Structure formats: C-alpha cells, structure tokens
Amino acid sequence: MVFGTMYDLFIYQKELEVLPPSERNNHNLIPTLINFPKRFYTQVIVQAPLAVDSFFLLSGLLASYIFFKKLLKDKTIRNPRNPLMWLMIYVKRYTRITPTYAVIMLFDVTLFTYVSSGPFWRPIERQGCRFSWWTNFLYMNNFLLQHVECCMGWTWYLANDVQFHYVIAPILFIAFAKNIRWGLLLGIVMLVASSIIKLWIIFENDFPPAPILTAKLQMYEIAWYNPFYTVDGVKWVMLGWCMSTVLGLYSVFGLYEYARTGDISERWRALYVVAGRNSYALAVGWVAFACATGNGGPVGTFLSWKFFMPLSKITFCAYLLHPIMLQIYNFSRPQPFHFTTFFQMLQHTFEAIFVSYLLAFFFALAFEKPFTVFDEMLMPVKSRTSARRKSIELKASNGETEPLKT
C-alpha cells in the first residue's frame, strides 16, 4: 500500500516527461506527448493504471486473511451464512473509513480553497462536491451523477473497493467456507466471466486494450493462505519467481508497440484485455504469497523492513490528501511549468511524497486514529475476548486462578 501510494504520487507528477532540447521552453506540448510513449522505459509510467490493481489485490488478500483467520483459528465466526454477521462486517467497514473521508472532504471544499491564488488557481472540488458529495458517502460515485463534476474524483477506487467488499467478498467467502473446491471453482468462473464481459465491452465500443497514452494521443481473486498450501523445494520457488517476473513484465511492457505506434492487432488486443491485468495480479499475488510463506528472500526482507510500519498506518490519509496537495502546488504557479530533466521529476516526486505523508501524519493523529478508537469502543472485536478466555483456560490448566469476567 505504501509503495502504491508513492507510485501514484510519482504518476501525478510525471505527466510530461523529459523534454528534448529542441522542445524546452516551448509551451506547445503536443510533440512531447507524441514522443513520450515511444520510449521503452516510459512504459513503467504509461502503464500507471496497473498500480490500482495492486490496491485491489492487497485489499482482497487482507479481507480474506482476516475472515478465514476468524473462521478457522479464532473461531469467532461460527456461521458464515449468518446475515447479522455480514451486516456487522458492512457497518464496521463503513464506519472505519467514512469519518476520515468526510473530514478530508470538508477541508478540501472549505479551508483548502483559500490557501492560494494566481492565474491558474481554481478550487476543483468545491463545485463538484456541492452537487455530488452524497454519492461519495454512498460509495456510488463511480456510477451516479457522471454528467456533472465529480467530488474528489480519485476516490472512485474507494467506491470500487467497498462494492467488491460488500458484494463479491460474501459470495466467495461463503463458498470457500463451505467447500474449498467449490470456492475455487466459483472464483475461476467469476474470473472467466469477468474477462469475457470485459472483452465484449472493449470490442463492442472499439475501446483500446488499456487506458494508456499512445503516440496517437489516445487516452481512453480473493486469496486464502492455508498452512497446508505452501511451496516446498527450491525449484518450485524459483519457478514461481520466474513466472511472476515474466507475467509482471508482460503486463507492463506488453503494449509497448501499441503505445509507440497507436496501432494494435485484434488478436493482441484481445489477449491483453483477457490476460494483461490478470497477469499483473498474479505477479503481485506471488510476491505476497512468497513473502508470507518465507520464500521472499531479499524482497521479503526489504518489504518487511520496520521503516514501512509507521508509513502504513497513515497511507489511507496520504491517499486521500496527495491529489489535493498536488493541485495546490501546481495551480499556485504564476506560469506553466514543464519538466525538463528526469532528476527534476524525481525531486518533485519526493517533495510531494514528503509533504503528503507529513500532512497525513497530522490528519491521522487528529482524526483517523480517534475515529478508529471510538469505532472499536462501539463495536469491540470479539476475538480479543476469545483470546482472553483461552489465556485464562491455559492458566487454569496449569493450576493458576483468575476470575473470569464476562
């Protein structure tokens, strides 16, 4: 999540790449936009939409891990088909993210609209949020009022994530809880159906295979880790890493020729529509699985670095705040600004990361953490009570006594 948010910040900063000498100080950026996707290494930036798939995958992994941990280990979920249990999960999910979301929206449409001025200054969100704020709190802003200016447009991801959590997750979790094979079969069927529907939409509307910039200026699984399912043997681990690398490279660089020329064959377009994003999900999924099972090697060691722990606690606020900070930064300029060197781009990216996480730290302390504590007070986690009971039972079996509080 930390790396995904940082990558988003980089993408927001990058939109205009290194300008060749002949184009510097030239405000006509069409030649730059045409030449930008022709460079092979720029596919890492052109394929920026794939970064969102990392969030979806990790969100699904976390949700499934927590659910099955409670079901199999803590025994706090006794009947996965209990409607009341799912209602509590829905409420918990909503109350976990909405208060912080609402506070940042309030700051965005009030205080942040007065922090600057200039020829480019235009508070983007104020007018949009005036009409469509309620769609954000219903987490339907990716469907409703699409004909008007949106409110905090980057939060379409939150709407998608909540919809997946509310609709898709219960179906898969209940199937897996009842029978692993039936759960896997249902997951595969849903994946195939999703790919077929996406393929039909792409060809029916003549859409490109991915929403990326081309030289023609065209811009358009729930995982469950079971202790018995591990990868043993060096050869299988190496095979997993090799396949993950190949799939990752294909998902990022598979459309290089299309980005360079703007042309693509029907077969290659169909192949990428079906396999491109799924390949990326499998590649990232393998990294998560390998690290969780002790086969991550140097990658697992780096991703387990304790430095990322405090950053992970404030990433949600950083995600909500970073586009606002970039809008303030870029729209406060007295004249247009174009990146002229790659190092200049990196400098602005790190500045944006620092400012966004610094502000996120204060927002997390002032709003997110208090809301979380209050939410836990209203709806305490039963697993803590279960753990306490187990501890008391263990002490009792060893001859120790402690009063049992209910």
Secondary structure, DSSP 8 states (H G I E B T S, - for coil): -HHHHHHHHHHHHHSS----GGGTT----HHHHHHGGGSGGGHHHHTTTHHHHHHHHHHHHHHHHHHHHIIIII---S-TT-HHHHHHHHHHHHHHHHHHHHHHHHHHHTGGGGS--STT---HHHHHHHHHHHHHHTT-TTTTTTTS--SSGGGHHHHHHHHIIIIIHHHHHHHHHH-HHHHHHHHHHHHHHHHHHHHHHHHHTT--SSS-B-TT--B-------TT----SHHHHHHHHHHHHHHHHHHHHTTHHHHHHS---HHHHHHHHHHHHHHHHHHHHHHHHHHHTT--HHHHHHHT-TTHHHHHHSHHHHHHHHHHHHHHHHHT-SS-----SHHHHHHHHHHHHHHHHHHHHHHIIIIIHHHHHHHHHHS--HHHHHHHHHHHHHHHHTT-------
